[in-house]
Amino acid sequence: MAASTVLDFDKWLSVKLKSLNTDESIFGDYIKGILEGEESQDEKIEALEGILVEISTTDGMTQNEICQEIINQWELCRAAAAEGKSDEAVRTAVDIQIARIMEQQALIVVPQKKASDEERKLKQNILSQYAEVSDGEGGLDEDDCGYDDDYEDKLLSRNTNAEDVMKLEKLKKESLRQDSAKKKEKDKEDREKQKQLALDRKEKEKKRTQKGEKKR
């Protein structure tokens, strides 16, 4: 495969693995090693599934479909190189595929953004209510209000709204902190699993190669 075509595939694979929250520095070369092998397509899919089995897909695709997509993209780049297609044509095709991956990722982020917008509206609503109560009290002094029931109700409403704002901010910060901690822990666990799977797979390939040499 031409050097430029290899680079185009590498670029696509890097984006694809990142979209799956997978460390491309660990799996990129290993996946290419499988693709460059002489095994059948079914054997390659099986080998790819072995190292991608722990990946949690975000676009609804199964592990088998992801492996098939990787192989198809590899074959597409190989065919383009064999047919002597221009680097620009190959690069354009790869860029289109990358754009589709990025579009899928954007669709996944939309629900999260929608939730953030709802939180923002709730906060604005509470702040608006708080501002109305504060403005309503601006023209009152102790002599005018006389600490009557209406004045006490306004004070209570203002305090309640202020507390709501503080509670919302506190809950939001705590939620972000917990989400961040969970994500860091999950990313750490995923990286460890991926590294172990890669090592296990490499060991299996080594043993299979040794068995093949003994049979000869």
C-alpha positions, 0 to 999 in steps of 0.5 A: 500500500502506498505510503500516503494511503497508509497515512490516510488509513491511520488518520481514519483509524485514529479518529475511529478509536478516539470516538470509541474512547479507546487508546489508539496509541495501544491498539493502532499498530496492533490492529494494523498488524492483524489487517496486514496478516495473511489470515482470512477475513473471518479470522481477522474479524475474530482477532479484532473482536478479541481486542475490542471486546471490552469497548463500549460502543456509543453509536449503537454498533456491535463489536462485529460491525465495528471490526467489519467497518475497520476491515472495509476501510482497510480494503478500501484504501488497499484497493485505491492504492492498487488502482492507482487512484490519486492521493487527493481522491483517497484523502477526500474519501477518507475525510468524508468517512471521518466527517461521518464519525464526527457527525455521529459523535455530535449527535451523541453530545446533543442530549447532554447539551439539552440537559444543560440547557434545561438546567440553565433555564431553571437557574434563570427562572429562579434568578428572575423570581429572586429579582422580582421579589428584590425589586418589589421590596426596593420602595419599602422601608421599615415605617411603610412595611411595619413588618406586616404579613406581606413584608414577611412573606416577601422576605421569606420568598426572597430567602427561599429563592436565594436558597434555591439558587445556592442549592442548584449551584451546589448540586450542579458542582457536586454532580460535575465532581462525581461525573468527573471522578467516575469518568476518570475511574472508568477511563483508567479501568478501560485502559487497564483492560485494553492493555491486558487484552492486547497483551493476552492477544499478543501472547495467543498469537505468539503461541499459535505461531510457535505451534505452526512452526512445530507442525512444519 
